[in-house]
């Protein structure tokens, strides 16, 4: 069986990560999410981020759902979705997304209120969420 592809090609035409709640640091937050997803996928046996190696796989969507700075602490939450790739043709709706996960969330806090504190939160949450995502995708792939 070919490796399981996970799309990590975030960009203006392929918006996978949403860090807009981080304001001016949104691009840094999105970069950190992309970095953590790519690292988890590249480190998992049987997975790849190279679309040339496999035609079936998943898209990981992550977004900052909450970001608070109070006192000397930054707390944040991420929400995510795992969607089958490529989009499949359905009889009634044309090409559409098939979700694999619902209610996929995480939260953390870090000391400090700087952009670096926010990035520490995002990194920790994304890393933890990906530890849960790899088995979900592995279990779903044989059903396809």
BAROZA-160259 format. One record per residue: x, y, z of N, C-alpha, C, CB in turn; residue in three letters. Coordinates in pm, whole numbers. Last residue first. Glycine has a CB too. Layout:
N
{node {X,Y,Z},{X,Y,Z},{X,Y,Z},{X,Y,Z},"ALA"}
...
! end
This chain:
144
{node {-1147,320,272},{-1159,395,148},{-1141,306,30},{-1060,508,142},"UNK"}
{node {-1089,190,500},{-1231,202,467},{-1252,267,331},{-1303,282,573},"UNK"}
{node {-815,221,547},{-864,94,489},{-1012,97,447},{-843,-18,588},"UNK"}
{node {-814,493,664},{-767,465,528},{-816,331,473},{-617,468,525},"UNK"}
{node {-884,504,936},{-983,539,834},{-942,493,693},{-1006,689,834},"UNK"}
{node {-657,442,1082},{-775,356,1095},{-878,382,986},{-839,376,1231},"UNK"}
{node {-489,653,1008},{-448,513,983},{-568,419,988},{-342,469,1086},"UNK"}
{node {-631,872,1107},{-614,857,962},{-574,714,926},{-508,957,911},"UNK"}
{node {-611,815,1382},{-743,833,1320},{-732,811,1169},{-800,975,1350},"UNK"}
{node {-333,814,1429},{-410,689,1439},{-549,698,1374},{-425,650,1586},"UNK"}
{node {-286,1097,1371},{-219,990,1297},{-296,858,1309},{-74,973,1347},"UNK"}
{node {-426,1253,1562},{-470,1248,1422},{-411,1130,1345},{-433,1377,1352},"UNK"}
{node {-296,1250,1805},{-427,1185,1797},{-471,1165,1652},{-531,1268,1871},"UNK"}
{node {-72,1392,1741},{-53,1259,1800},{-184,1180,1795},{-3,1271,1946},"UNK"}
{node {-188,1633,1667},{-138,1545,1561},{-109,1404,1613},{-13,1604,1499},"UNK"}
{node {-242,1745,1915},{-353,1709,1827},{-308,1613,1719},{-414,1835,1763},"UNK"}
{node {20,1793,2007},{-67,1699,2077},{-184,1653,1989},{-121,1763,2205},"UNK"}
{node {103,1988,1820},{178,1863,1836},{91,1756,1903},{306,1888,1920},"UNK"}
{node {-85,2190,1868},{-79,2124,1736},{-6,1991,1746},{-10,2216,1632},"UNK"}
{node {-17,2259,2136},{-149,2207,2102},{-145,2131,1970},{-252,2322,2093},"UNK"}
{node {250,2349,2111},{214,2240,2201},{81,2176,2165},{210,2289,2343},"UNK"}
{node {223,2561,1922},{311,2446,1897},{270,2326,1983},{457,2483,1926},"UNK"}
{node {52,2738,2056},{11,2680,1927},{93,2554,1899},{29,2782,1812},"UNK"}
{node {216,2806,2278},{83,2746,2294},{43,2671,2167},{-23,2854,2327},"UNK"}
{node {434,2922,2147},{454,2805,2233},{323,2731,2254},{514,2847,2369},"UNK"}
{node {308,3140,2028},{362,3035,1943},{391,2908,2021},{489,3084,1873},"UNK"}
{node {251,3291,2256},{142,3242,2173},{189,3126,2085},{85,3355,2086},"UNK"}
{node {513,3349,2331},{426,3273,2422},{310,3213,2345},{373,3364,2535},"UNK"}
{node {597,3505,2115},{664,3377,2142},{581,3290,2235},{802,3401,2202},"UNK"}
{node {441,3730,2143},{414,3642,2029},{478,3506,2052},{466,3704,1898},"UNK"}
{node {386,3754,2504},{446,3792,2376},{400,3698,2265},{599,3791,2387},"UNK"}
{node {321,3707,2764},{214,3756,2676},{267,3798,2539},{142,3873,2741},"UNK"}
{node {391,3437,2998},{424,3553,2915},{309,3590,2824},{549,3526,2834},"UNK"}
{node {360,3089,2988},{398,3206,3066},{440,3318,2971},{513,3172,3164},"UNK"}
{node {80,2939,2828},{224,2961,2839},{248,3086,2922},{290,2974,2699},"UNK"}
{node {-163,2677,2779},{-125,2812,2821},{27,2817,2833},{-193,2851,2956},"UNK"}
{node {-404,2512,2566},{-283,2518,2648},{-260,2661,2693},{-160,2465,2569},"UNK"}
{node {-619,2277,2398},{-590,2407,2456},{-467,2397,2545},{-711,2459,2537},"UNK"}
{node {-798,2132,2121},{-693,2130,2221},{-674,2269,2277},{-562,2077,2162},"UNK"}
{node {-1017,1917,1927},{-976,2043,1991},{-858,2021,2084},{-1093,2103,2070},"UNK"}
{node {-1252,1801,1723},{-1109,1781,1746},{-1051,1912,1797},{-1036,1734,1615},"UNK"}
{node {-1519,1766,1641},{-1486,1802,1778},{-1342,1780,1816},{-1572,1726,1871},"UNK"}
{node {-1470,1503,1407},{-1555,1610,1459},{-1510,1641,1602},{-1707,1570,1455},"UNK"}
{node {-1314,1366,1117},{-1316,1398,1260},{-1413,1510,1291},{-1176,1436,1307},"UNK"}
{node {-1361,1337,852},{-1326,1216,925},{-1337,1242,1075},{-1185,1168,888},"UNK"}
{node {-1568,1467,595},{-1500,1484,723},{-1476,1350,790},{-1580,1576,815},"UNK"}
{node {-1536,1517,269},{-1582,1413,360},{-1501,1427,489},{-1566,1269,298},"UNK"}
{node {-1638,1770,47},{-1547,1724,150},{-1613,1618,236},{-1500,1842,238},"UNK"}
{node {-1730,1723,-301},{-1748,1771,-166},{-1648,1711,-70},{-1888,1741,-119},"UNK"}
{node {-1853,1776,-624},{-1738,1744,-541},{-1758,1804,-402},{-1606,1796,-605},"UNK"}
{node {-2210,1731,-626},{-2083,1750,-695},{-1968,1712,-604},{-2068,1895,-742},"UNK"}
{node {-2443,1664,-488},{-2377,1791,-458},{-2247,1815,-535},{-2349,1798,-314},"UNK"}
{node {-2550,1416,-568},{-2636,1532,-550},{-2562,1664,-541},{-2717,1514,-428},"UNK"}
{node {-2342,1228,-600},{-2449,1238,-699},{-2527,1369,-688},{-2544,1121,-684},"UNK"}
{node {-2005,1341,-555},{-2129,1284,-503},{-2240,1307,-606},{-2167,1347,-365},"UNK"}
{node {-1661,1297,-574},{-1781,1333,-648},{-1902,1265,-584},{-1768,1293,-799},"UNK"}
{node {-1437,1404,-314},{-1503,1302,-394},{-1628,1354,-461},{-1537,1184,-308},"UNK"}
{node {-1119,1550,-278},{-1263,1563,-265},{-1329,1465,-360},{-1310,1709,-293},"UNK"}
{node {-854,1307,-216},{-912,1427,-275},{-1061,1434,-247},{-886,1430,-426},"UNK"}
{node {-889,1337,133},{-832,1395,12},{-820,1285,-93},{-693,1463,39},"UNK"}
{node {-1100,1398,416},{-1044,1308,315},{-1000,1385,191},{-1146,1200,277},"UNK"}
{node {-1005,1595,692},{-1092,1579,575},{-1022,1487,476},{-1124,1718,509},"UNK"}
{node {-1021,1686,1016},{-949,1597,927},{-1046,1566,814},{-898,1465,1000},"UNK"}
{node {-1001,1994,1187},{-1080,1897,1112},{-983,1811,1033},{-1183,1968,1018},"UNK"}
{node {-978,2176,1501},{-933,2123,1374},{-1030,2026,1312},{-802,2056,1392},"UNK"}
{node {-891,2443,1716},{-991,2348,1668},{-944,2299,1533},{-1135,2413,1661},"UNK"}
{node {-707,2555,1997},{-714,2525,1855},{-830,2429,1831},{-580,2465,1805},"UNK"}
{node {-660,2814,2233},{-726,2690,2195},{-723,2677,2044},{-871,2684,2248},"UNK"}
{node {-451,2968,2483},{-510,2958,2351},{-571,2820,2330},{-406,2987,2243},"UNK"}
{node {-316,3211,2700},{-386,3084,2683},{-452,3083,2545},{-492,3062,2796},"UNK"}
{node {-50,3358,2860},{-121,3349,2733},{-188,3213,2728},{-25,3370,2611},"UNK"}
{node {18,3559,3147},{-6,3430,3085},{-83,3444,2953},{-82,3339,3180},"UNK"}
{node {24,3758,3336},{152,3717,3276},{138,3585,3203},{261,3707,3383},"UNK"}
{node {-274,3904,3270},{-166,3897,3368},{-35,3867,3299},{-196,3791,3475},"UNK"}
{node {-370,3750,2971},{-410,3814,3096},{-298,3797,3197},{-545,3754,3150},"UNK"}
{node {-474,3686,2655},{-357,3723,2734},{-406,3800,2855},{-255,3809,2650},"UNK"}
{node {-621,3436,2454},{-634,3534,2562},{-499,3560,2626},{-736,3487,2667},"UNK"}
{node {-783,3297,2193},{-651,3347,2232},{-670,3458,2333},{-569,3397,2109},"UNK"}
{node {-946,3043,2017},{-947,3132,2134},{-803,3171,2164},{-1015,3063,2258},"UNK"}
{node {-906,2908,1784},{-1044,2940,1819},{-1054,3036,1937},{-1119,2812,1851},"UNK"}
{node {-699,2884,1519},{-702,2932,1658},{-845,2973,1687},{-601,3053,1681},"UNK"}
{node {-732,2588,1324},{-754,2731,1343},{-747,2764,1491},{-889,2775,1285},"UNK"}
{node {-655,2349,1069},{-643,2396,1208},{-670,2545,1214},{-502,2365,1265},"UNK"}
{node {-704,2068,876},{-739,2209,890},{-730,2245,1038},{-882,2240,833},"UNK"}
{node {-550,1838,679},{-564,1879,818},{-592,2029,818},{-434,1845,903},"UNK"}
{node {-652,1605,448},{-620,1746,467},{-646,1776,614},{-705,1840,370},"UNK"}
{node {-535,1286,326},{-614,1372,414},{-565,1516,408},{-609,1321,558},"UNK"}
{node {-546,1049,62},{-494,1095,190},{-591,1185,261},{-365,1166,170},"UNK"}
{node {-428,921,-247},{-530,927,-143},{-468,974,-13},{-597,789,-124},"UNK"}
{node {-209,909,-409},{-324,985,-459},{-436,996,-356},{-377,921,-586},"UNK"}
{node {139,939,-338},{10,878,-312},{-102,968,-362},{-8,849,-162},"UNK"}
{node {368,1071,-418},{381,935,-367},{248,864,-350},{455,936,-237},"UNK"}
{node {314,1330,-479},{352,1243,-591},{359,1096,-548},{488,1286,-648},"UNK"}
{node {277,1471,-247},{157,1429,-321},{189,1336,-438},{84,1550,-372},"UNK"}
{node {437,1430,45},{466,1440,-98},{349,1384,-178},{597,1366,-133},"UNK"}
{node {413,1373,302},{360,1504,263},{386,1530,116},{423,1616,349},"UNK"}
{node {316,1049,427},{401,1137,346},{332,1272,325},{434,1071,211},"UNK"}
{node {329,749,627},{269,878,590},{368,958,507},{225,957,716},"UNK"}
{node {457,529,731},{344,506,642},{273,633,597},{247,416,708},"UNK"}
{node {545,663,1045},{565,557,946},{438,542,862},{601,423,1015},"UNK"}
{node {590,1004,1102},{502,887,1120},{524,786,1008},{353,932,1124},"UNK"}
{node {730,1233,1049},{784,1143,1151},{702,1017,1171},{794,1214,1280},"UNK"}
{node {573,1371,869},{703,1321,823},{765,1222,921},{798,1438,800},"UNK"}
{node {362,1437,1045},{339,1349,930},{470,1289,883},{270,1426,815},"UNK"}
{node {489,1608,1228},{420,1488,1275},{401,1387,1162},{284,1524,1336},"UNK"}
{node {587,1810,1058},{680,1732,1140},{615,1602,1187},{727,1815,1261},"UNK"}
{node {345,1914,953},{444,1852,864},{541,1764,944},{523,1961,788},"UNK"}
{node {231,2018,1186},{161,1913,1110},{261,1839,1023},{47,1974,1024},"UNK"}
{node {425,2209,1257},{395,2098,1347},{322,1984,1276},{312,2148,1464},"UNK"}
{node {423,2387,1036},{547,2321,1078},{518,2197,1163},{635,2419,1156},"UNK"}
{node {158,2480,1045},{206,2405,930},{331,2324,967},{235,2500,812},"UNK"}
{node {166,2619,1289},{73,2507,1270},{121,2418,1156},{-70,2559,1242},"UNK"}
{node {360,2812,1225},{387,2717,1333},{295,2596,1322},{370,2785,1471},"UNK"}
{node {226,2955,1026},{352,2888,996},{386,2782,1098},{464,2989,988},"UNK"}
{node {19,3059,1177},{-13,2966,1069},{112,2888,1028},{-71,3041,947},"UNK"}
{node {168,3229,1344},{89,3121,1402},{56,3015,1296},{-41,3176,1464},"UNK"}
{node {274,3409,1157},{365,3328,1238},{290,3207,1296},{427,3412,1353},"UNK"}
{node {36,3524,1066},{121,3451,972},{219,3360,1046},{197,3548,881},"UNK"}
{node {-57,3653,1301},{-134,3544,1237},{-47,3460,1145},{-250,3602,1158},"UNK"}
{node {35,3866,1440},{119,3746,1443},{50,3627,1375},{154,3709,1588},"UNK"}
{node {-160,4056,1434},{-41,4079,1351},{50,3956,1344},{37,4198,1405},"UNK"}
{node {-396,3820,1537},{-373,3956,1489},{-251,3966,1399},{-357,4050,1604},"UNK"}
{node {-471,3574,1613},{-342,3619,1664},{-306,3758,1613},{-234,3521,1626},"UNK"}
{node {-693,3504,1476},{-714,3554,1613},{-584,3604,1675},{-775,3444,1701},"UNK"}
{node {-590,3393,1240},{-639,3532,1240},{-663,3588,1379},{-766,3540,1160},"UNK"}
{node {-481,3155,1163},{-428,3217,1283},{-478,3359,1302},{-278,3217,1279},"UNK"}
{node {-561,2873,1011},{-618,3005,1035},{-568,3058,1169},{-772,3000,1033},"UNK"}
{node {-461,2662,747},{-443,2703,885},{-492,2847,901},{-294,2690,929},"UNK"}
{node {-509,2626,478},{-528,2513,569},{-529,2554,715},{-421,2410,546},"UNK"}
{node {-576,2751,181},{-573,2798,319},{-609,2684,414},{-672,2918,339},"UNK"}
{node {-463,2777,-95},{-489,2653,-23},{-478,2681,126},{-389,2539,-66},"UNK"}
{node {-393,3020,-192},{-492,2945,-269},{-533,2815,-200},{-439,2915,-407},"UNK"}
{node {-206,3110,0},{-324,3191,-31},{-434,3115,-106},{-283,3311,-112},"UNK"}
{node {-119,2804,179},{-89,2926,105},{-217,3000,72},{-10,2894,-22},"UNK"}
{node {11,2490,269},{-67,2608,309},{-24,2728,228},{-52,2636,461},"UNK"}
{node {44,2191,219},{80,2304,131},{-11,2424,157},{71,2262,-17},"UNK"}
{node {-1,1954,331},{49,2058,422},{85,2184,344},{171,2007,501},"UNK"}
{node {-188,1667,307},{-163,1796,244},{-119,1897,351},{-289,1846,169},"UNK"}
{node {-71,1349,334},{-134,1456,413},{-91,1588,352},{-95,1448,566},"UNK"}
{node {-101,1017,213},{-65,1156,187},{-141,1250,281},{-94,1192,40},"UNK"}
{node {27,715,310},{-90,802,324},{-44,946,310},{-163,779,461},"UNK"}
{node {213,512,75},{199,590,198},{74,678,194},{324,677,221},"UNK"}
{node {56,224,-85},{136,347,-85},{119,423,45},{97,437,-205},"UNK"}
{node {85,-118,0},{0,0,0},{89,125,0},{-96,0,123},"UNK"}
! end
